[in-house]
């Protein structure tokens, strides 16, 4: 299996490190590219159209730009709209969950404050996305 690329958009360095490690812990080869904000994510996507991520893990609570706005931008663009996005949120409010799915998110996970639990949550995402058949995004 070819290495899959995950674009991680997360501003919290502790969460980012834990998430990246959990994504890379499986048997399937996964490469994680971490950026701190939406601007960095857009720069990455625009600069490497030949190497689209097979998954974007997006913190929905970012200081520079709401993850919801980023989600709108990605899903409105023909180049990126097929890339699945999993939202990592601090809120379990039904409005936030509904809004995320209305904007085209593929999954919504409330980040646990317990590092061991967060690692388990990310491991479940990793297993699903590395065994799932994904469209080839060019």
C-alpha positions in Angstrom: 0.0 0.0 0.0 1.3 3.5 -0.8 1.8 5.9 2.0 -1.2 8.0 2.7 -0.8 11.6 3.5 -2.7 13.3 6.3 -2.8 17.1 6.6 -3.2 18.0 10.3 -4.4 21.5 10.9 -4.0 22.0 14.7 -2.7 25.1 16.7 -2.1 23.3 20.0 1.4 21.9 19.9 0.7 19.2 22.5 -2.4 18.0 20.7 -0.7 18.1 17.4 2.2 15.9 18.6 -0.1 13.4 20.2 -2.4 13.3 17.1 0.5 12.9 14.7 2.0 10.1 16.7 -1.4 8.3 17.0 -1.9 8.6 13.2 1.5 7.2 12.4 1.3 4.3 15.0 -0.6 1.8 12.7 0.7 -0.8 10.3 -0.3 1.2 7.2 2.2 3.8 6.2 0.9 7.3 6.9 2.8 10.5 6.6 1.5 13.5 8.6 2.1 17.1 7.5 1.3 19.4 10.4 0.4 23.1 10.0 -0.7 25.5 12.8 -3.5 27.4 11.1 -5.8 27.6 8.1 -3.5 30.0 6.2 -0.7 27.4 6.4 -3.1 24.7 5.3 -4.2 26.7 2.3 -0.5 27.5 1.4 0.3 23.8 1.6 -2.6 22.7 -0.5 -1.9 25.4 -3.2 1.8 24.6 -3.3 1.5 20.9 -3.8 -1.5 20.1 -6.0 0.2 16.9 -7.2 0.3 15.5 -3.6 -3.1 16.0 -2.2 -3.8 14.6 1.3 -6.0 11.6 1.5 -7.4 13.1 4.7 -7.5 16.4 6.4 -7.8 16.4 10.2 -9.0 19.9 11.1 -9.2 21.6 14.4 -12.5 23.5 14.3 -11.3 26.0 17.0 -8.5 27.9 15.4 -7.5 31.4 16.3 -6.7 32.8 12.8 -9.8 31.6 11.0 -12.6 29.4 12.0 -12.3 25.8 11.0 -15.8 26.2 9.7 -14.7 28.9 7.2 -11.8 26.8 6.1 -14.2 23.9 5.6 -16.4 26.1 3.4 -13.4 27.2 1.3 -12.2 23.6 0.7 -15.6 22.2 -0.1 -16.4 25.0 -2.5 -13.2 24.4 -4.6 -13.3 21.7 -7.3 -9.7 20.8 -6.6 -10.1 19.9 -3.0 -13.8 19.1 -2.4 -13.3 15.4 -2.6 -10.7 15.3 0.2 -12.4 14.0 3.3 -12.1 16.2 6.4 -12.5 15.0 10.0 -13.2 17.9 12.4 -11.5 17.9 15.7 -13.6 19.9 18.1 -13.9 21.0 21.7 -17.7 21.4 21.4 -20.4 18.7 21.4 -23.1 21.3 20.8 -25.6 20.0 18.3 -25.4 23.2 16.3 -21.7 22.8 15.7 -22.1 19.2 14.7 -25.0 19.9 12.3 -23.2 22.9 10.8 -20.1 20.8 10.2 -22.0 18.1 8.3 -24.0 20.7 6.4 -20.6 22.1 5.2 -19.5 18.6 4.0 -17.4 17.3 6.8 -16.8 13.5 6.8 -16.5 13.1 10.5 -16.8 15.1 13.8 -14.8 14.1 16.9 -14.9 15.9 20.2 -11.3 15.9 21.4 -11.0 14.4 24.8 -9.0 16.3 27.4 -7.5 13.0 28.5 -4.4 12.3 26.4 -4.9 8.5 26.5 -8.5 8.8 25.4 -7.6 11.3 22.6 -5.0 8.8 21.4 -7.6 6.1 21.2 -10.0 8.4 19.3 -7.3 9.2 16.8 -6.4 5.5 16.5 -10.0 4.7 15.5 -9.9 7.4 12.9 -6.6 6.1 11.6 -7.9 2.5 11.3 -11.0 3.6 9.5 -9.2 5.9 7.0 -6.4 3.5 6.3 -8.7 0.6 5.5 -11.3 2.6 3.7 -11.1 2.9 -0.1 -10.6 6.5 -1.0 -11.0 8.2 -4.4 -7.7 9.0 -6.1 -7.4 12.8 -5.8 -5.2 14.4 -8.4 
